[in-house]
Every structure is written in structure tokens, then in C-alpha cells.
Amino acid sequence: MLQYKVVELSNVTEEAIEEALNEKVAEGWNFDGMQFAMRESSKRPSMAFLLFTREDEDA
């Protein structure tokens, strides 16, 4: 069975994204994608959502 993990980042910097990606991949998660939440008043994203999957070992 496939498991999903969503990591929400409110500090959207290169360093924060890199740290979250490296942490979850080291835990055995596979990076599946990234989505950004934008504000109308800014060109920078206000939030990022990192999506991961892995096979459930108990299934």
C-alpha cells in the first residue's frame, strides 16, 4: 500500500526546501512533487508543500 506525506513550509527559501527534501529522503520517502501558495501582493511564494510517497512496510 502506498503512503503519502505532505510537508508544509512557511519559510520558503532554498535552504529550507533543501533541508526538508534531504531529511525526508533520508527517512526513506520518495520526492513526488512541490506546490507553492502565492500571495497577490508578492512575487515570492508564501508557502510550499512538498509531496512524498513510499511503500507501506507493514502492508
C-alpha positions as CSV (number, residue, x, y, z in Angstrom):
1,M,0.0,0.0,0.0
2,L,1.3,3.5,-0.9
3,Q,1.7,6.0,1.9
4,Y,1.7,9.8,1.4
5,K,3.5,12.5,3.3
6,V,2.9,16.3,2.9
7,V,5.4,18.7,4.4
8,E,4.3,22.3,4.7
9,L,7.0,25.0,4.7
10,S,6.1,28.6,5.7
11,N,9.7,29.7,5.3
12,V,10.1,29.3,1.5
13,T,13.9,29.6,1.0
14,E,16.3,27.4,-1.0
15,E,17.9,26.3,2.3
16,A,14.6,25.3,3.9
17,I,13.4,23.4,0.9
18,E,16.8,21.6,0.6
19,E,16.8,20.7,4.3
20,A,13.2,19.3,4.2
21,L,13.9,17.3,1.0
22,N,17.1,15.8,2.3
23,E,15.5,14.9,5.7
24,K,12.5,13.1,4.2
25,V,14.5,11.3,1.5
26,A,16.9,10.1,4.2
27,E,13.9,8.7,6.1
28,G,13.0,6.6,3.0
29,W,10.4,8.9,1.4
30,N,10.4,9.4,-2.4
31,F,10.0,13.0,-3.6
32,D,6.8,13.3,-5.6
33,G,6.3,17.0,-6.2
34,M,6.1,20.5,-4.9
35,Q,3.3,23.1,-4.9
36,F,3.5,26.8,-4.0
37,A,0.9,29.1,-2.4
38,M,1.2,32.6,-3.7
39,R,0.0,36.0,-2.4
40,E,-1.4,38.5,-4.8
41,S,0.8,41.3,-3.2
42,S,4.1,39.4,-3.6
43,K,6.0,37.6,-6.3
44,R,7.6,35.2,-3.7
45,P,5.6,32.2,-2.5
46,S,4.2,32.4,1.0
47,M,4.1,28.7,1.5
48,A,5.4,25.5,-0.1
49,F,4.0,22.0,0.1
50,L,6.5,19.1,-0.5
51,L,4.8,15.8,-1.5
52,F,6.4,12.4,-0.8
53,T,5.4,8.7,-1.2
54,R,6.7,5.4,0.0
55,E,5.5,1.8,0.1
56,D,4.0,0.8,3.5
57,E,6.3,-1.8,5.0
58,D,3.5,-3.2,7.2
59,A,1.2,-3.9,4.3
